[in-house]
Amino acid sequence: MTKSVRFTKMHGAGNDYIYVDAQKYDVSDPSAAAIAWSNRHTGIGSDGLVLIGKPYGGVDADFSMRIFNADGSEAKMCGNASRCIGKYLYERRLTDKTTIRLQTLSGVKILKLHLVGNEPPETKVESVTVDMLAPSFRVPEQYDETVGGVLTVGSRTFHGTFVSMGNPHFVCFVDDIDTLDVARYGSAMEYATAFPERCNIEFAELKSDGNIRTRVWERGSGITMACGTGACATAVAAAVTGRALRRSIIAMDGGTLHIEWNEADGHVYMTGPAAFVFDGEIEI
Ligand SMILES: N[C@H](CCC[C@H](N)C(=O)O)C(=O)O
């Protein structure tokens, strides 16, 4: 007997995922589901699949999240999805908390919901601030002793900064962000031998308005309209290389994310939008 799963399509700055309440529906093979459902021609269409569940392993959290890229690989964290989960949980009345502890494979992230509207059910989540915890730098052995690294693709050499936000990012500052071939260079660098777990690749350029225009090639999903952890990594890379202070506005294809790398606690705080697209049902 076939069974079906109800899902909700949401996006954070254009980074779109399929969300399933894993407390209600058992997605037994989430990797295969992510591959099939992410297909924008034969499936629902998305950058991947997100399962919302209860906390596990005795962790002090309110809910848990698992995220699977469009190629079926599981990521340890997703910034844009964490904001969407905050909106989902509050507006679908799974919680009345406006500060939510969300368990992920890279630790418990604290979501702070920013509300608009008077009384429920009119009250909506306008944006969410996520405590993304502290970044880390893993300098690959074969690179010089800086926080950066050098990768050459074809005739072009990129100097980048490796930042982990629980998932790996390599941030390259360029001066041709609007015309750069993100697919060519991003796809090559995702699989560089320097990155044993593959890597999310950001290309960034400081603009005259002070924003950091950033485009992204995501590990396991390719070009996306935005990447929350990638925006955090870009802001940290800009600060650590002296290009910016500890607050940055990251302008991505699908929207703008506000990032603060807090000096007092060393944590990175990301603030941005979240939006519902549609609800649906799919056979599994
Ligand atoms: N889009 C996500 C990042 C997904 C990261 C995933 N592509 C990986 O393998 O790390 C975000 O907003 O943070």
The ligand as an SDF file (V2000), in Angstrom:
LIG
                    3D

 13 12  0  0  0  0  0  0  0  0999 V2000
   21.8470   26.2760    2.1650 N   0  0  0  0  0  0  0  0  0  0  0  0
   22.3470   26.0050    3.4870 C   0  0  0  0  0  0  0  0  0  0  0  0
   23.6790   25.3650    3.4970 C   0  0  0  0  0  0  0  0  0  0  0  0
   23.5750   23.9820    3.0790 C   0  0  0  0  0  0  0  0  0  0  0  0
   24.9260   23.4350    3.1590 C   0  0  0  0  0  0  0  0  0  0  0  0
   25.0440   22.1860    2.3600 C   0  0  0  0  0  0  0  0  0  0  0  0
   25.0860   22.4660    0.9440 N   0  0  0  0  0  0  0  0  0  0  0  0
   26.2840   21.4570    2.7920 C   0  0  0  0  0  0  0  0  0  0  0  0
   26.5360   20.4120    2.2430 O   0  0  0  0  0  0  0  0  0  0  0  0
   26.9630   21.9470    3.7190 O   0  0  0  0  0  0  0  0  0  0  0  0
   22.3860   27.2490    4.3370 C   0  0  0  0  0  0  0  0  0  0  0  0
   21.5510   28.1220    4.1290 O   0  0  0  0  0  0  0  0  0  0  0  0
   23.2460   27.3130    5.2520 O   0  0  0  0  0  0  0  0  0  0  0  0
  1  2  1  0
  2  3  1  0
  2 11  1  0
  3  4  1  0
  4  5  1  0
  5  6  1  0
  6  7  1  0
  6  8  1  0
  8  9  2  0
  8 10  1  0
 11 12  2  0
 11 13  1  0
M  END
$$$$
